[in-house]
Amino acid sequence: MAFDALVSKKTGALALIAAAGMTLTPIPADARPAAPTGRQTEAPARQSPSGLSALAWMVADADTGRVLASKNSHRKLAPASTLKTLFAVTVLPKFSANRVRQVSAADLSGLGAGSSVVGVHQGSSYTVADLWRGVFLRSGNDAVHVLAAMNGGWSTTAREMQQTANRLGARDTTVKSPDGYDAPGQVSSAFDLTVFARAGLANEEFARYCSTVRAKFPATGGAAVQIENTNRLLAGSHGMARYPGIIGVKNGYTSKAGNTLIAAARRNGHTLIATVLNPQSGALNGVYKEASTLLDWGFNRVTHAEPVGRTGPTDEGS
């Protein structure tokens, strides 16, 4: 996928935006149509895809910001590692890819028990690009901790992420742990996560990292190991075929959040984002199958579907 650079002046971590073949038209403030009074009502059932068990989901056109269909798009749920999209939107623009960090014990302190890791070791040195590949491909909380330490610390990074969410209009999100690890009070929504993914895809580096299937990661002794993206729609692994046109973005899982996924794909000149939170079916690869269903549904309707949300000053929550 080719990415054309576009410089846009934004505050804080959004100072540099590179367009991934899309505009930055805001996503509608809600995934439900506004009634004549401006109050929100549920979209008619005929407009929505069927056979989905997720507690919340949304499919949106990343190029125009139109929400094509949704369910419980503002329901506040644990996001798991999909919150790393907000972490990347906030922190990624701050450090050059070739900057080197020698990891200290303090960098890795506070790593949650059972965290997903890429294999960052105290005393070893990594480029920033290495660390971001660890974040996006292996969902490495150890890599997140090192980048957060470079950014001024865990609390500082959480605070900046909250500021970024607020600036993007993502009002359902409360950040407690930058890596998405379960923490009391930490929530996001299908709507907000779609906003984060869309902001991320507008950054050339983010788009490149989140679409990388395999890469080399430094190992002890100067060797390197190959790591593969845990997003099964992207890697085409664990019983899932690679989704046609897939370009990322991020998957996650915790016992509290269940399976979560933001999946973006580009086909026939359109980029769609499907966000799925906590499928209840219990089906193998359920979160990937439901995201595929949403993307298929969206691509079949993107040129003629009426959006189920719109921007405007009368939209409550806009």
C-alpha positions in Angstrom: 0.0 0.0 0.0 1.4 3.4 -0.9 1.2 6.3 1.5 1.3 9.9 0.4 2.7 12.3 3.0 0.5 15.1 4.2 1.7 17.6 6.9 -1.0 18.9 9.1 -0.5 21.2 12.1 -2.0 19.7 15.2 -1.1 20.1 18.9 0.9 17.7 21.0 1.5 14.2 19.7 -0.4 14.8 16.5 2.1 17.4 15.1 2.9 15.2 12.1 0.2 13.5 10.1 0.9 11.4 7.0 -2.1 10.5 4.9 -2.7 6.9 4.1 -4.7 7.7 1.0 -7.5 9.2 3.0 -8.9 12.4 4.2 -9.3 13.3 7.9 -13.0 14.1 7.8 -14.2 13.5 11.4 -16.0 10.3 12.1 -19.6 11.1 13.1 -20.2 11.8 16.7 -22.4 8.7 17.1 -23.1 5.6 15.1 -26.8 6.2 15.3 -28.9 8.6 13.2 -30.1 11.8 14.6 -33.8 12.2 15.0 -35.3 15.6 13.9 -34.9 16.9 17.4 -31.2 16.0 17.4 -31.6 13.1 19.8 -30.0 9.8 18.8 -32.1 6.7 18.0 -31.0 3.2 17.1 -30.4 2.4 13.5 -33.1 0.3 11.8 -32.2 -3.4 11.9 -32.3 -3.6 8.1 -29.2 -1.4 8.0 -27.1 -3.7 10.2 -25.2 -6.9 9.5 -26.4 -10.0 11.2 -24.9 -13.0 13.0 -22.7 -10.9 15.4 -22.3 -11.8 19.0 -19.9 -9.0 20.2 -21.0 -6.8 23.0 -20.2 -3.8 20.8 -19.0 -3.3 17.2 -18.7 -0.7 14.5 -17.8 -0.5 10.8 -16.8 2.8 9.4 -15.4 4.3 6.2 -12.0 5.6 7.0 -11.9 7.8 3.9 -15.0 9.8 4.6 -15.7 9.2 8.3 -19.1 7.7 7.7 -20.3 5.1 10.1 -21.9 2.4 8.1 -23.3 0.3 10.9 -22.8 -0.2 14.7 -24.1 -1.7 17.9 -23.5 -0.2 21.3 -20.7 1.9 19.8 -20.4 4.0 23.0 -20.6 1.2 25.5 -17.7 1.5 27.8 -15.7 -1.8 27.9 -12.2 -3.0 28.7 -10.2 -2.5 25.5 -7.2 -4.8 26.2 -4.3 -4.2 23.8 -6.4 -2.4 21.2 -5.7 0.6 23.5 -2.1 0.4 22.2 -3.5 2.3 19.2 -4.0 5.3 21.4 -0.5 4.8 22.9 1.0 4.8 19.4 -0.9 7.9 18.3 0.3 9.7 21.3 4.0 8.6 21.6 5.1 7.4 18.1 5.7 10.9 16.7 8.1 11.8 19.5 11.1 9.6 18.8 13.0 8.9 15.6 13.0 5.3 14.5 16.7 4.9 14.7 17.1 6.2 18.2 18.7 3.6 20.5 17.7 2.8 24.1 19.6 0.7 26.5 17.0 -0.9 28.7 17.3 -0.5 32.5 15.6 -2.3 35.3 13.5 0.8 35.9 12.2 0.7 32.3 10.6 -2.7 32.9 9.3 -2.1 36.4 5.6 -2.6 36.9 5.2 -5.1 34.1 1.9 -6.9 34.8 1.8 -10.6 35.6 0.9 -12.6 32.5 1.6 -9.7 30.2 2.2 -10.4 26.5 5.9 -9.7 25.8 8.2 -9.6 22.8 11.4 -10.4 24.8 12.9 -7.1 25.8 15.8 -7.6 28.2 17.4 -5.4 30.8 20.9 -4.3 29.7 20.2 -4.9 26.0 19.9 -2.1 23.4 17.0 -1.6 21.0 16.1 0.9 18.3 12.8 2.7 18.6 11.8 0.9 15.5 12.5 -2.4 17.2 10.4 -1.5 20.1 7.4 -0.4 17.9 7.6 -3.7 16.0 7.4 -5.4 19.4 4.3 -3.3 20.2 2.5 -3.9 17.0 3.5 -7.4 16.1 3.7 -9.1 19.4 1.6 -6.7 21.5 4.7 -6.5 23.8 3.9 -4.8 27.1 7.6 -4.9 27.8 8.2 -2.7 24.7 5.4 -0.4 25.8 7.0 0.0 29.2 10.4 1.0 27.6 8.8 3.5 25.2 6.7 5.0 28.1 9.9 5.3 30.2 11.4 7.3 27.3 8.3 9.4 27.2 8.7 10.5 30.9 7.2 7.6 32.7 4.0 5.5 33.0 1.8 8.1 34.7 2.9 10.9 32.3 2.2 8.7 29.3 -1.2 7.7 30.6 -2.0 11.4 31.2 -0.9 12.3 27.7 -2.9 9.5 26.2 -6.0 10.8 28.0 -5.3 14.3 26.6 -5.0 12.8 23.1 -8.3 10.9 23.5 -10.0 14.1 24.6 -8.5 16.1 21.8 -9.8 13.5 19.3 -13.3 13.6 20.8 -13.0 10.1 22.2 -15.1 10.7 25.3 -15.7 7.1 26.3 -12.1 6.4 27.1 -10.4 6.4 30.5 -6.7 5.6 30.4 -5.1 3.9 33.4 -2.5 1.6 31.9 -0.9 2.6 28.6 -0.4 -1.0 27.5 -4.1 -1.9 27.8 -3.5 -4.3 30.7 -6.7 -4.5 32.8 -6.8 -1.8 35.4 -9.7 -0.6 37.5 -11.7 2.1 35.7 -9.9 1.6 32.3 -12.4 1.6 29.5 -12.9 2.6 25.9 -15.6 1.9 23.2 -15.9 0.7 19.7 -16.4 4.3 18.6 -13.3 5.6 20.3 -11.1 2.7 19.2 -12.1 3.4 15.6 -11.2 7.0 16.1 -7.8 6.0 17.4 -7.2 3.6 14.5 -8.2 6.2 12.0 -5.8 8.8 13.5 -3.1 6.2 13.5 -3.6 5.1 9.9 -3.1 8.8 8.9 0.5 8.5 10.2 2.8 6.8 7.8 4.9 5.0 10.4 1.9 3.8 12.3 0.4 2.4 9.1 3.7 0.7 8.2 4.1 -0.9 11.7 0.5 -2.1 12.0 0.6 -3.8 8.6 3.8 -5.6 9.1 3.3 -9.4 9.2 6.8 -10.6 10.1 10.0 -8.9 11.2 13.4 -9.5 12.9 13.7 -8.7 16.6 17.0 -8.5 18.5 17.7 -11.4 20.8 20.4 -11.8 23.5 23.9 -12.4 22.2 23.5 -10.1 19.1 21.3 -12.6 17.3 17.8 -11.9 16.0 14.6 -13.9 16.0 11.6 -13.6 13.7 8.4 -12.4 15.2 5.0 -12.7 13.6 2.0 -10.4 14.0 -0.6 -11.9 16.4 -3.4 -10.4 14.3 -4.7 -13.5 12.6 -6.5 -11.6 9.8 -3.2 -10.0 8.9 -0.9 -13.0 9.3 -3.3 -15.6 7.9 -2.6 -17.9 10.8 -4.3 -20.2 13.4 -7.0 -21.3 11.0 -7.8 -17.8 9.6 -7.0 -16.9 6.0 -5.4 -13.5 5.4 -8.2 -11.0 4.8 -8.2 -9.5 1.3 -6.8 -6.0 1.4 -6.0 -6.1 5.1 -3.7 -3.3 6.5 -3.9 -3.9 10.3 -4.6 -2.6 12.9 -4.5 -4.2 16.4 -5.9 -7.2 18.3 -6.1 -7.8 22.0 -7.2 -10.1 24.8 -7.5 -10.1 28.6 -9.7 -12.2 30.8 -11.8 -9.1 31.6 -12.0 -7.6 28.0 -12.3 -10.9 26.2 -11.2 -10.8 22.6 -10.9 -7.4 21.0 -9.9 -6.3 17.5 -9.6 -3.3 15.2 -9.3 -4.5 11.7 -8.7 -2.2 8.7 -8.7 -3.2 5.0 -8.5 -1.4 1.7 -10.2 -2.6 -1.4 -11.4 -1.0 -4.6 -10.3 2.4 -3.4 -12.1 2.3 -0.1 -10.6 1.9 3.4 -12.9 0.4 6.1 -12.3 -0.1 9.8 -14.2 -2.8 11.7 -14.0 -2.7 15.5 -15.2 -5.7 17.5 -15.3 -6.0 21.3 -15.8 -9.2 23.3 -17.8 -11.7 21.1 -20.0 -13.9 23.2 -20.4 -16.8 20.8 -17.4 -18.8 22.1 -16.6 -19.7 18.5 -12.9 -20.4 17.6 -11.5 -17.2 16.1 -14.8 -15.5 16.8 -13.5 -12.0 16.9 -11.7 -12.4 13.6 -14.7 -14.0 11.9 -17.0 -11.2 13.2 -14.6 -8.5 12.0 -14.5 -10.2 8.6 -18.3 -10.3 8.5 -18.3 -6.5 9.1 -15.7 -5.7 6.5 -17.4 -7.9 3.9 -20.8 -6.2 4.7 -19.2 -2.8 4.5 -17.4 -3.3 1.2 -20.6 -4.6 -0.3 -22.4 -1.3 0.6 -19.8 1.4 1.0 -20.7 3.1 -2.3 -24.4 3.3 -1.7 -25.2 2.7 2.0 -26.8 5.5 4.0 -24.6 6.3 7.0 -26.1 5.7 10.4 -24.4 8.7 11.9 -23.5 12.2 10.8 -21.5 15.1 12.1 -23.2 18.4 13.0 -23.7 20.8 15.9 -27.1 19.2 16.7 -25.6 15.7 17.2 -25.6 15.1 20.9 -22.2 13.9 22.1 -20.5 15.5 19.1 
